[in-house]
Amino acid sequence: MSEHPDETAAGPPTNRSVSRALRLLRMVARMHGGANASELAAATSLARPTVFRLLVTLESNGLLDRVDNRYVLGWELARLGAMADHHAGFTARAQPRVALAAQQIGETVTLSVCRATNELDIVVQESAQRVGLSVSSMVGMRWPMHASATGKLVLAELDESAARRLLGDDLPRVASHTITSHAQLQKELVTVREQGYATIDDELEDGIVSGAVPIRDDAGTLVAALAVVGPKYRFDPDACRDAMPELFAAARDISQSLGAAPPDTSTNE
C-alpha cells in the first residue's frame, strides 16, 4: 500500500488511502443503522479487501465502532467533532466562490450549512457590486422550510412521512403563494428531485424570487445549499432558472474544496 501522495491528480497532492477512508466515514454516516463491509464496498465501488483494511484501521483508531458486525461512527470521531468549529473553516473556503457567483449572477447569493436537525443556517452572504443594490444581512436567519428554496431542498431528501413529522400538520401562509397543503408540497418536492434544484416565487415574501441548489459530500449526503435571491421586478422566475447553471458550478467547486470528488474506482493501492 503506497503512502505517497497522488501526484497525477489535478490540484494539490493527496493521499489516496486517506481519501478512501474519509469516503467510508461519510458513507457510514449516510447509512442509518450502520453498514457491513460488503455494503460499504458496493456503495463506494471499492474492492472489498481494500474496504476491509480501511475499516480495521478506522476501528482501531476509534473513528468507527462495530456493533453486531455493522460499522457505525466511533467514539473518537464524536470526541473530535465536539471540539471542532463546524463553520469557520467551511466559511473561509467557500466565501470567495460565493462572492464570484454573486457577481456572475448579479444578485445576492447565500451559503447555508445543514444542522443535525434537518435545518439550514446561513453562514455566508455575498451581493453583486452594483449601484442601487443593498441587501440586509441574512446570516444566522432561518426561514419556514415549506416556504423557502433551501428548505425545499432539505424536505426533498426525506420521504413523505418524515417530512410531515418535521413540519407538523399546519403549513402557515407567509406570502401570497405560500404552499399550505401537504399534498401540494409533495408534488413540488417531486419536481425538486427531478430537476435537482428548488425555487420559490412569492412564497416566502411577496415580490421575492429565489432558487437553491444542493452541495453534497462524496457519499451523496446534503451538507449545504447555495441560494440566489432577488426582487421579482428584475429577477423573475425565468432569470432565476437562467442562474441555475452558475449556481450549480459554484456548488461543484465548493464541494470539491471540501474534499468531495468523483468516486475513485481504481483498486490499486
Secondary structure, 3 states (H helix, E strand, C coil): CCCCCECCCCCCCECHHHHHHHHHHHHHHHCCCCECHHHHHHHHCCCHHHHHHHHHHHHHCCCEEEECCEEEECHHHHHHHHHCCCCHHHHHHHHHHHHHHHHHHCCEEEEEEECCCCCEEEEEEECCCCCCCCCCCCCCCCCCHHHCHHHHHHHHCCCHHHHHHHHCCCCCCCCCCCCCCHHHHHHHHHHHHHHCCEEEECCCCCCEEEEEEEEECCCCCEEEEEEEEEECCCCCHHHHHHHHHHHHHHHHHHHHHCCCCCCCCCCCC
